C-alpha cells in the first residue's frame, strides 16, 4: 500500500527516499523522514520496487513456511471431526495421495515441463519421499502407544535437533548462539504446551516410534532443502510425494476403509489438497531459500495453531501452563525468524 501511494506521486521508493534526504527537508520533516524512510526500506525488501511481493526476500520465504505450518496445524482438528472408527494409517495414506495429486495439478497449471524431472537429484527425491512416508507411519503409530501429547512433542521437538545434527555433520554449518537459543525456547515451549496431554499412558515403544518419526521428518527436511532454490518447488514436492504415495498405497488394502462416508470425503479432501498439497508447496518453496534448521524450527507453529483451534473449535480448556508454552513457542519462533532475516 505504501509503495503504491508513493508511486502514485510519480516517484519510485528509492527516489522518494532520496528526496526526503534533501537538506532543506531535514529540519521540518526530520521525524517524518525517519518514519517514511524506514517504511520505504521495508516495503522495498518485502514487496520489491514495483509494488509486487518479492518472492526472493527472506521475509516472504518465512511467510511461506509459517503459512504451511498453520495449515498443518489444522490436521489434528480435521482428524478429530472424522468418525471414531477411522484408521489413522488410512488417513495418512489418503492425505499423501490427495496431496500428491494437488501438487501435480500445480505443476500442470504453472506450465512446468515433466521433462525437467530429469534434472532433479534422484537420490534426494527418493530419500525425501521415503522419509515423509516413514514420518506418517511412525508418527501415527507413535502417538497411539505414547499418547498424543508426548508423541507429538518427541516427533516435532526432535525434528530441529535431527536437522541440526545433519547440518553440522554433512554441511559444516553451525547455528549462531541466538538461533540456537530460539530453537531451545521453541522446543521447550512445545514440551510445555503438550505436556498436559500425556495422560501417563506412554510406553517405550511409543517413545521410540515417535523419535523415529522425528528422524524421518528431519531427514525429509534436510534432503529437500539441499535440492536448491532453482528447482521448481511444485515439481520437487510432487515427485517427493509421488514416492511417498507408492510407499503408503498398500495400507489402503491392508486396513479398512468402510468408515469413509460423504462427510469424511469432504474432510479428507481439505486434509489432502489444502493441509498437504498447498502446505507442502509453500514449505518446499521456503525451505529451498533458508537453512533447513531454521525452516524446521519455524514449523513448530503447527502445534501452536493446533492448540488455538482445539480451544476455539473443539472447546478444550485454556490453562496457564499451555499459555506459557504457547508464549515460549512464539518467542522462540520470533528469535529464529529474526536471525534468519539478518
ABEGO torsion letter per residue (X at the ends): XAAAAAAAAGBBAAAAAAAAABAAAAAAAAAAAAAAAAAAAAAAAAAEAAGBBBAABAAAAAAAAAAAAAAAAAAAAAAAABBAABBAAAAAAAAAAAAAAAAAAAAAAAGBBAAAAAABBAAAAAAAAAAAAAAAAAAAAAAAAAEAAAAAAAAAAAAAAAAAAAAAAAAGBBBBAAAAAAAAAAAAAAAAAAAAAAGGABBAAAAAAAAAAAAAAAAAAAAAAAAEAABBAAAAAAAAAAAAAAAAAAAAAABBAAABBAAAAAAAAAAAAAAAAAAAAAAAAAAAABBAAAAAAAAAAAAAAAAAAAAAAAGBBBBAAAAAAAAAAAAAAAAAAAAAAX
